[in-house]
Amino acid sequence: MGKVVVVTSGKGGVGKTTSTAALGAAVAKTGKKVALVDFDVGLRNLDLIMGAERRVVFDLVNVIQGSAKLSQALIRDKRVETLFLLPASQTRDKDALTEEGVGEVIDKLRSVFDYVFCDSPAGIERGAQLAMRFADEAVIVTNPEVSSVRDSDRIIGLLDARTMKAEQGEHIAKHVLVTRYDAARASRGEMLSIDDVLEILSVPLLGIIPESQDVLRASNLGSPVTLSEPLNAAARAYLDAARRLEGEDLPVVVPFERKGFLDRLLGRRAA
Amino acid sequence: MNLLDIFKRRSSAPVARERLQVLLAYERRNRSQPDLVSILREEIMAVIAKHVQIDQDYLQVSMDRGETMSTLEIDIQIPNKSAVPLAMAG
C-alpha cells in the first residue's frame, strides 16, 4: 500500500505545484513508483510544470465520471520511468469532483504506486478539502511571510479536523516546507526566520528551499528542478526534503544561493 | 535619518512574528469553539418566535471580540404591520 501525501498551503502562489513536481520527481528518481495528482480543477498547471501539457488526453474528472480508465488518464513521464501524472480537468464545474469518486481513484492509485502526491488547489474550500481528504501525510508549503504563515495555520487546523485519518482518530503526519527563503534577508531581520515559522506553526520541518532563479527556469522549461538541474541549491534542498519524507533522518541546513562576485558587487538578488 | 532609524526599519521580522503569534492564538481559540453567533441567533429567534412573528432577516446578531471583553450586539426589528403578537392573534 502506497502513501498518500497532500501538498497544500491555503495561500496561492507559494509553490505547491512546483514543490509537488520537484518532490515527486525526486522520490521517483530513487526507483519508487510515484503518481502526481492535480486537484486544481479548472486551473490545472501541474501538467505545464511537468512539461506534459501537450500529452493530456483524459483527466481526473473523466476517470471519476467513468468516461476514461485510470490507466488511460495517467501520463508517464518521459524522463523518469516510474513517474506518472494524473492531470486535473479544465471544466468550470466546481462539483465535478465527488468525495466518493476521489476516494475510489486514490484507493486504486494507492494499490499501484508507492507514493501518491496530491497537488491541492489554493484556498480552504471543497477542492482543497478533497485533495487532503484521503491523505496519510501532509506537506504544508509556506513562505516566510505573514499571510502565508497565517494561512498555513488554517490549513493545519483543517488537516487535523477534516481528513479521513483525523476523523478516524488517527494522526496525520504533517511537515512544513519553507519555500522562497532568503537566508541573508532573514539574518538581517527583514524576513521571518525558520525558527520563527516553526515556533509559530509547531509542525516539524521537511526542508528549506532557497529563493532561486533555477526554480523559475525549471518551470519555463517544463521540468521539475530536481530533474533538470539537480546540482543547484533549490534542487538539492528538494532532494534532501524528499529523502526526509521517505523517513531518512537528515539534518536540515539553511541553504545559501551561491552568488558570483559581480552579483554581490551589484547587490543583485536571486530571482 | 540616524543610525537607529536604519536599524529599526530593517528589523521588521520580530514585528511580523509577534503579530502572528497574537493573531493565531486568537484564531485558534475561536476555531475550536462551534460557531457561537449562529447558535445564539437560532436560539434567540426561537424565543422571539414564541411571542412575535418576525422574519429571519429582521434579527441581526454580531459579536465584537476584544482583548479582555467581547460585545454581543443583537438587533431585532419588529415591523409594525406584520408583527401581530401571537396572543392577540390567537
Interface residues (C-beta under 8 A of the other chain):
Chain A: E145 V146 V149 R150 D153 R154 G157 A186 R188 G189 E190 M191 L192 S193 D196 I200
Chain B: R10 S11 S12 A13 P14 A16 R17 R19 L20 Q21 L23 L24 E27 R28 R31
